Amino acid sequence: MTELAGTTELLLSRIRDVPDYPEPGVMFKDITPLLADPEAFAALTEALAALAVRYGATKIVGLEARGFILGAPVALRAGLGFIPVRKAGKLPGATLAQSYDLEYGSAEIEVHAEDLAADDRVMVVDDVLATGGTAEASLRLIRRAGAQVAGVAVLMELGFLGGRAKLETALEGAPLDALLTV
């Protein structure tokens, strides 16, 4: 991505590897140092906001929980509304829910039924694309709410986990951009 040429190294330098977390053999990618650095956080926000504009998004959906941290400033910077997609049971009032499979079991996410409309073009924002399960469920949820998927944008993609391939069908031609691939 050419507009990221000057910021890729900055973003990478602010992501800390934490070995054996949350379990032995896993290398956790901790973004809290990036969030604590105003220059890096601003560069990340600008890059994601530029994608929202390029996609023609009218709303940003942030996936719980780090997608909230990234998505809200992106929405503000791009002049768009922000919609949280939460774990089941966290939103009051009428919701739409979508279940999805995890490695061991299943989970469910929800959105307020009235937050999305047919004329909305929604960009999904999250910190990491891993296996793609949560992102895929969010795309289904957005479409069930009657809105259009403008695209998906993440800070980093864990390419070795195959999430992009899993999302290919669910994207239905919408773009998927990862600022970093590790």
Buried (B, 14 or more C-beta within 10 A) or exposed (E): EEEBEEBBEBBBEBBEEEEEEEEEEEEEBEBEEBBEBEEBBEBBBBBBBBBBEBBEBBBBBBBBEBBBBBBBBBBBBBEBBBBBBBBEEEBEEEBBBBEBEEEEEEBBBBBBBEBBEEEBBBBBBBBBBBBBBBBBBBBBBBBBBEBBBBBBBBBBBBBEBEBBEBBEEBBEEBBBBBBBEB
